[in-house]
Amino acid sequence: MPVLNAYAQLTAEGYFESRVGAGTVVSSTITANTASPQTTNARQGKTAVHGSKFAKPIFLPSFLELGTWQRSRGAFCVGQVSFEEFPFRVWNRLVTRHCRNASENSLNYEDPMGSRQLREAIAVYLRTARGVKCDVEQIMIVNGSQHALAITTRALLSPNDPVWMEEPGYAFARTIFALHNCRIMPVPVDSDGLNVALGIQQCRKARAALVTPSHQYPLGVTMTASRRLQLLDWAERSGAWIIEDDYDSEYRYESMPIASLQGLDRHSRVVYIGTFSKVVFPSLRLGYIVVPSDLVNRFLAVRFAMDLGSGTFHQAVLADFIREGHFSRHIRRMRSLYSERRNILIESIQDELGRQAEVTGAQAGMHLAVTMDGISDREVADRAVHQELWLVPLSTSYAGSHPKQGFVLGFGSIRARDIPAAVRSLRAVLTANRRKTPAARVATTNIVRTAPNAKYV
Ligand SMILES: Cc1ncc(COP(=O)(O)O)c(C=O)c1O
């Protein structure tokens, strides 16, 4: 019986075939497809000649190649929000409401642009709080800024297109352009933001520029009005696109929020990207693109090809969270909480690290940059993990070969009372590298301009 069963199974799976009067034999399709030893060798030879299966390697952002530090979640983790302050009760109530009310409509495919209610809420928010010129038809819901950038790249750029990137800049964005085989042109950032004149000098014909004008990542400078106008002028004359990544400008501490660059654009050259990672929480994976009106169909076509839209459940929850006022309340509370953390961090850096450290970019967001001479930031970051510190080495934000040394320090998820001790630990790690620590220099705010009619949300 076992032998008969085995024959029957192999026949059913197509390995054997039985012909009446001829018995059961190995299927002729298998014998025909089996290569002789010579063929196999010949194939292997050919493969070897043509190199590996993948002609082009894909690179991880360089800071992920570092040792163990990036796996931990110590003090100064960048991009982390204050989870304990999140209004979980409200959020859970809204989640429950939408679970209970699941309907055929809410379970079906949505418009790939995203939920209408959420897009309407975002349009109102962007017009009043960020000075963005938009209507609801231009807003596409995506899974965070990284996704927004991937869609934008596919919609607007071709392989080999030159793209300006801020130097130093956001390493995760660099990986998207590299994956799409764009030519990355690092353009230096100074205290006025991206140096447009240098960009034009280096590569006038770039097809796009990725910028973080409200709070440059990682140095934190604000792009001045004249640089903004210069950038828009270049884009209009050369037919290039400006991709504005406005990732954390809701939290501004010494003035009203800075108006978006998109609000100044009169020729529809700016694609504006925003995210809920900092103002709600990162695992939500929701963000949006404000697409220039004449490009909406192009972006939509890319979206149909990629994923047919973002998950709808949390879009509905988030729409209620914004419409019922919880979102603006949460931002207001967080702004004062992060402001306190930021002030304590700056004071602690001055007290503990002295002149050795120059602080920049503390006017907004949930991180600041500390530049330091005479250290190897990667080495320090690697060692710091043993002190439960999570440091992003500044040098990893540079594409070129002359990176500044220092760290990007997040203060979103560290409690105010833990900050002085964490900075003391940082000092201890640094002392192992270097002994002298003269008095601190804190860079003054560069420009502070407010959005016309901008309101704190
Ligand atoms: C420059 C920049 N853009 C965007 C983001 C947010 O990315 P996402 O929306 O994909 O979470 C971050 C997060 O730290 C960032 O630093």
The ligand as an SDF file (V2000), in Angstrom:
LIG
                    3D

 16 16  0  0  0  0  0  0  0  0999 V2000
   14.0590   65.0810    7.7990 C   0  0  0  0  0  0  0  0  0  0  0  0
   12.9490   64.1390    8.1930 C   0  0  0  0  0  0  0  0  0  0  0  0
   11.9160   63.9800    7.3760 N   0  0  0  0  0  0  0  0  0  0  0  0
   10.8970   63.1620    7.6990 C   0  0  0  0  0  0  0  0  0  0  0  0
   10.8730   62.4600    8.8840 C   0  0  0  0  0  0  0  0  0  0  0  0
    9.6690   61.6180    9.2430 C   0  0  0  0  0  0  0  0  0  0  0  0
    9.6410   60.4890    8.5030 O   0  0  0  0  0  0  0  0  0  0  0  0
    8.3430   59.5400    8.4820 P   0  0  0  0  0  0  0  0  0  0  0  0
    7.1430   60.3850    8.1960 O   0  0  0  0  0  0  0  0  0  0  0  0
    8.6450   58.5970    7.3640 O   0  0  0  0  0  0  0  0  0  0  0  0
    8.2560   58.8890    9.8160 O   0  0  0  0  0  0  0  0  0  0  0  0
   11.9520   62.5610    9.7440 C   0  0  0  0  0  0  0  0  0  0  0  0
   11.9700   61.7690   10.9780 C   0  0  0  0  0  0  0  0  0  0  0  0
   12.7990   61.8460   11.8270 O   0  0  0  0  0  0  0  0  0  0  0  0
   13.0080   63.4260    9.4060 C   0  0  0  0  0  0  0  0  0  0  0  0
   14.0510   63.5910   10.2280 O   0  0  0  0  0  0  0  0  0  0  0  0
  1  2  1  0
  2  3  1  0
  2 15  2  0
  3  4  2  0
  4  5  1  0
  5  6  1  0
  5 12  2  0
  6  7  1  0
  7  8  1  0
  8  9  2  0
  8 10  1  0
  8 11  1  0
 12 13  1  0
 12 15  1  0
 13 14  2  0
 15 16  1  0
M  END
$$$$
